[in-house]
């Protein structure tokens, strides 16, 4: 059976020369997970009957995929929680592929069976599968995953992917008590056929996106790398300085009072209960729209554009963030503010400190300077780029 129609070059005009309204859609199939990771910003118990009842039905998700395809969408990211907990995962995967969409699958691999691996090999997703890894030994992995036997299930799933030659990459958090396993993890990553090196590890963790467990958010905050540790880890990569110089030359500069200066709202993320979000972390009830009441097209063309025009009113934000040229180096955004403080425009001190540490390492700031104080920031960026060119 064919899942993708092949077009000849002169036939490929399905959008009549127009840019698609939606390039990629993210769908969170469930918030439930078979792990209970100590750093996770969204996970819920895997057997929670109330959540199962509230989750989108198979037909509802198919309807979203159909509408997304009609809007020109060519790729869908299936995430969670753990998306393989959904009993209809195979049905939804095949449905997306029959629509011609590539599938980006985020998984911890514990539920990757021989049948799942064979399916992914026979009908490839079109993207590398992305597997989260939480340690290189049963003790450390299970401690992070918060689940006894999790490591064994993870390695079994990964072995099936390797056996069936399903291309995948690994990624994962950088947890303080796992420092001694970093070299082993990186060596294993290089041995995976579809990876050249391990992707950047997460270490500046988000707090709970739904602000539903403040005790866990406090524990997550304690796992975050310090600003100095963040810079030291990034600087291990010889290409860090060059990459940052190129990035700063294109994306750095004061954002002004406009809150959304990122790509949020140009695409969309659908949570497990049918709410369209500007981005996956932002779950403020005022910034989402229920697709049971509003079409996906209306969300993209009517609701999100209004949200993207929101302006900051917080005096501290206007004094600092709006005038700070470190925007490209800083993770400050409405989603981060929401998770930390329940507002969209409160500066997050932790991300501010990390951004300033990066800027000082790159020579963009002096030890006592702050990004919102600098007027001649363009000249400083030009000097950074010139220093990188001279070093080549």
N, C-alpha and C positions, 0 to 999 in steps of 0.2 A: 504494500500500500504506500502511496506517495503522500508525504506530508507537506512538501513545499513545491509550489509551482515554479518552474523555471521560465524566465522571460528572455527573449532575445533583446539586444540593446535597443533596437528601434521600437520594441513593444513596451519598454519600461517607462510608462507615463501615467501610472495609476493615480498620481496626485495632480495631474494636469499642470505640472511645472511649479506647483505651490509647495511651500515648506510645510511639512507635517505639523499639525497642531500639537502632537504628542509624540516625542521620539522614543521615550522609555517610560514605563510605569512600574512602580514598586508595589507589590502586594504582600502585606504581612498576613500570612494564612492563619496564624494563631500566635497569641502571646504565651501560650503554654510551652513548657520545655521539660525534657527528661533530665536536664541538669538544673542545678540551683546555684549557678556560679556566683562567687562572692563579689564580683565586679559588675554584674549585669544590671542594665538600666531598665529592663522591661519584663523579664521573665515572670511567669506565673506557674503554679503547680500543674503538672501534666494531666491530672485526672479531675480537675475542677469542673464539676457538672454544670454549674451556672455559666461559666465561660464557654463551655462547649455548646450550650443552648443558645448563647448570644452570638456566636460566631456566624459569619456569612455562610450561607448554604452553597452547595455545589453550583446550583443553577444561577444563584446571584453572582458568583464569581465569574461564571461563564458569560453572563450578561455584561459584566464590566470588561472582560477581555474582548468580547465582540465590539463593544462601543469603542474601546481603545484602538482596536484594529481599524475601525472605520475612520478614526482620527489620524491614521497614518503611523500608529505605534508599531515598531519593529522589534522591540525587546521588552521582556518583563523580568523583573527580579522577584523571585519567590523567597521570602524570608520569614522570620518569626521573632521570638520563640524558635521552636524547632519545626520547620514546615513539614518534615516527614512524619510528624505525629498525626497529620490529617489523613484519615482513611481514604480520602478521595484524591490524594496527591497524584497518583499515576493518571487518573482521569483528567485532572486539571493540567498536568504536564503535557499529555498528549493533545489536549484541546488547544493549548497555546501553540504547540508545534504545528498542528494542522492549520492554524491561522497564519502560519509563516513567521511567527515570532521566535526570536532566540530567547533562551531561558537562562538567566543567571540564578544559580541555586546556592543559597547560603545554608550550611548545615554543620552540625557537629560530628556527623558521620556515624553516630552510634546506631542509627536505624537504617543505614545503608546495607541492605541484604544482597545476596547473590542475584536475586531477581531485579532489584533496583539497579545494580551495577550493570547487569546485562542489558537492561532497557536503555540506560544512558550510553552504552556502547553501540547498541543497535540503532538508536534514534538519538544522535548526539544533540546536546542542548544548544550548541553553537557558541557557547562561552565556556571558559574554564569553570568547573565547580569550585566553590570557595569553602574550604574546610577550616573550622576553628580548632586550634590545638591549645591545650591548657597545661601541658607539662610532658616531660619525657620519661616519667616513671609513674607507676601506679599511685604511689603515695602523694607526689606533688600534684598530679593531674586530678585525682579524686578530691584532694583538698580544695583546689580551685573550683572544680565542678560541683562540689557539695553533694556528691553522689557516689556511694560505694560501688565499685565495679565499672565506673564510667570509662576508665582508661582501656580496659579490656574490650569494651564495646566499640570504642573509637578506633583502636588498632584493627579490629576485625573488619570494620567498615572500610577503613583505608586500604586494607589488604585486598578487599573485593574490588575497589576502584583500580588498584594497581594490576590485579589479575586480569581485569577486562580492559585494561589500557584506556581508562576514562581520564582525560586530562584534568588535573586539578592543581590548585595551589593551596598552601596552608598560611594561616595568619593567626594571630592570637595576642593576648594581653602580655604586658611586661609586668609581672608581679614581683614585688621586692624579694620575697623568700625563694624565688626561682632563679636568682642571678647565676648560680653555679651551673644551671642547665642551658644557659644561652648558647654557648659554643656548640654543645651537642645538638641543640635544636637547629642551629644554622647549618651544621654539617649534614643533618638529615634532610633539610630543605633542599640543599644543593643536589642531593641524590635523587630527588623526585624528578622524573623526566620532563615534566612541563614547567619546572621552576628553574630559574637561574640563581636566585638568591631569595631569602625570606623577605616577605613584604614588611613594610614598616610596622612595628608592633605598637599597639595602643597602650598608652601609659598615662594619658591625661584624661581619665575616665569621666564620662557623663554621670550625673546623678540620676535618680529615677525619673524617667520622662513623664510619668503620670503623677508625680509627687504623691505617691500612694504608700510609701514606706520610708519615713524619715530616719528611722533607726538604721535601715540598710544604706540610705544615702550617706549617713555619717560614716559608716564603715567603708563605703566606696571612696569617700574623700580621703580617708587615711591611707588608701592604697595608691593614691596618685604620686607620680614622680615629682620631686621638687623641681623648680625651674632649672636649677643647675644640673640635676640628673637628666632632665629632658634634653638639654643642649648637649651634654656629654654623650648621650646615647646617639643622637642624630649625627654628631660630628664624627662618629666612628666610620661613617660612610665617606670615602674619599671624594665623592661627587657632591657632598652636601653644600660646600661653599659655592661651587659653580652653579648648582641648581638654585640655590637661594638668590644668587646674583641675578640670574636670568628671570626668576620669579618676581623679584622686587622691581626689576626694570619694567615689568608689565602690569603688576597688580597692586602696587603699594600706593598709598595716598589717603588723605582724610576722607571719610565717607559722608560727612555732613550729618544732618539730622534724619535722613532717610534710614529707616530700620533695616529694610531688606535690600542689601547691596550684593547679595549672592544669587544663586540660581533658583532659590526656593520659589515655588509657584509657577515656574515655567513648565515644569512637569508636575507629577503628583505622586503621593504615596497613599495607599489605601490601608487603613488599619484593619484589624481582624473583625471589626464590627460594622464595616461599611462606611466609615468616615474618611473623606478625602482630606488630606493634609498637605500643607505647602511643602513640608519636608518630613522625613520619618520621625525625628525627635520631637517636633513641635506638636504637642497634644493639648494645648490650651483650647478650651471648649469654644471660645470666641473666634478661633482661627481655623476651625474645621467645618466641613459641610457634609451633611448626611446624604449619601447617594441613594438612599431609599426615597428621598424627597426631591432631589435635584439631579439632573443628568450630569454625567462626567464632562460633557462639553460645556454646560453652563458653569460648572465649577471652574473650569480652565479659562473661560472667556469672560465671565462676569464677576464671580466671587474673588478669585485669586488676584486679578489685577487691582481690585480695590484694596485688598490686604497689602499688596506690595507697595502701595503709596503711603502706608502709615508712617508717621513721623514721631520721633522721640520727644517726650515732654519732660522726662526726668532731668532736673538741673545738673546732677552729677554726670549723667551721660553726655549732655550737651557741652559741659565744660571740658570733659576728657575725651570720651570715645569719638564724638563727632568731629573733633579737631585733631585726632591722633593719626599720624601718617603710617602707623604700623598695622593698619587694617589687614593687609595681606598676610602678616605674620601672626595675627591674633585670631583665636577661635571665638571671640566674642560675637554673639549673634542672638536674635530673639529666642531661639530654641534653648540656648545655654542659660539665658536670663530666666526663662520660664522654669527650667528644671531647678535652678538654684534658689530663685526668689519668688516665683509665681507672677512675675511681670515680664514685659517684653523689652524693657529698656533700662534695666538696672545693671551697671557694670559688674562683671564677675571678676573679683580681685585675683583669683587664681590664674585665670587665662591672661589677665593683664600682666601679671608677674612673669609668666612663661614667655609672652611676646617680648617683653623688655629684656629678658635674659638672652633671647635669640638675637635681638637687635644689638645688644652690647657685644656679643660674641662676633657678630659680623662687622662691627666697627661703625654702625649707624648711629650709635648713641654713646655719650660719655657715661661714666659711672653714676653721676648724680643727675643726669638728664631724664626727662620723660618725653614720650612721643608727641604729646599735645603741646609741648613748649617750643618745638623746633619749627622754624619758618623756612629755612633753606634746605628742606628735606630732598628736593630734587637734586641738588648739588651733591648731597651725601650718597644718594643712590647712584649717581653717575660715577662717583669716586669708587664705590664698591664694584661696579661693573668694570671700570678701568683696571682696578687691581686684579680682578679675575682674569681679564684678557692678558695682562702683563705676566701673570703666573703660568700661562699656558706655554 
